[in-house]
Amino acid sequence: MATKILLACAAGMSTSMLVARMQKAAEADGVDTQINATSAAEANEVIDKEHPDILLLGPQVRYMEPDFKKS
């Protein structure tokens, strides 16, 4: 079963490059992952729908960490 990773940033655009690099690295290491990016504003909807195992926050939205931990 693939580990689901969700990256959230202010607009969801800057993390798209990171997603591609992370997927490439995971494939090279033989790690089964599903990595997606979204905006912080849409993150709760994606979390409810996709149920990621890991949530990574971009530095510009790190102030939202307590809110994400609650949900």
C-alpha positions in Angstrom: 0.0 0.0 0.0 1.4 3.4 -1.0 2.2 6.0 1.6 0.1 9.1 0.9 1.9 12.4 1.2 0.2 15.8 0.9 2.1 19.0 0.5 0.3 22.3 1.3 1.5 25.8 0.5 -0.1 29.2 0.0 -1.3 28.6 -3.5 -0.3 24.9 -4.2 2.0 25.9 -7.1 5.4 26.1 -5.6 5.1 22.6 -4.2 4.3 21.0 -7.6 8.0 21.1 -8.5 8.9 19.5 -5.1 6.3 16.8 -5.7 7.9 15.8 -9.0 11.3 15.6 -7.3 10.0 13.7 -4.4 8.2 11.2 -6.7 11.4 10.7 -8.7 13.5 10.1 -5.5 10.9 7.7 -4.2 10.8 5.7 -7.4 14.6 5.6 -7.5 14.6 4.2 -3.9 11.8 1.8 -4.7 9.4 3.5 -2.2 5.7 3.2 -3.0 4.2 6.6 -2.5 1.4 8.8 -3.7 2.4 12.5 -3.5 0.1 15.4 -4.1 0.2 19.2 -3.6 -2.6 21.6 -2.8 -3.2 25.1 -1.5 -3.6 25.5 2.2 -7.1 26.8 1.6 -8.1 23.5 0.0 -6.0 21.2 2.2 -8.8 20.2 4.6 -11.0 19.1 1.7 -8.2 17.1 0.3 -7.4 15.6 3.7 -11.0 14.5 4.1 -11.1 13.0 0.7 -7.7 11.4 0.3 -6.8 10.7 4.0 -3.0 11.2 3.6 -0.6 9.6 5.9 1.7 12.6 6.0 1.0 16.3 5.7 3.9 18.6 4.9 3.4 22.4 5.1 5.3 25.0 3.1 7.1 27.6 5.2 4.7 30.3 4.2 1.8 28.4 5.9 3.6 27.0 8.9 1.5 29.2 11.1 -1.5 26.9 10.2 0.1 23.9 11.8 -2.0 24.0 15.1 -5.2 24.1 13.0 -4.2 21.1 11.0 -3.2 19.2 14.1 -6.7 19.8 15.5 -8.3 18.3 12.4 
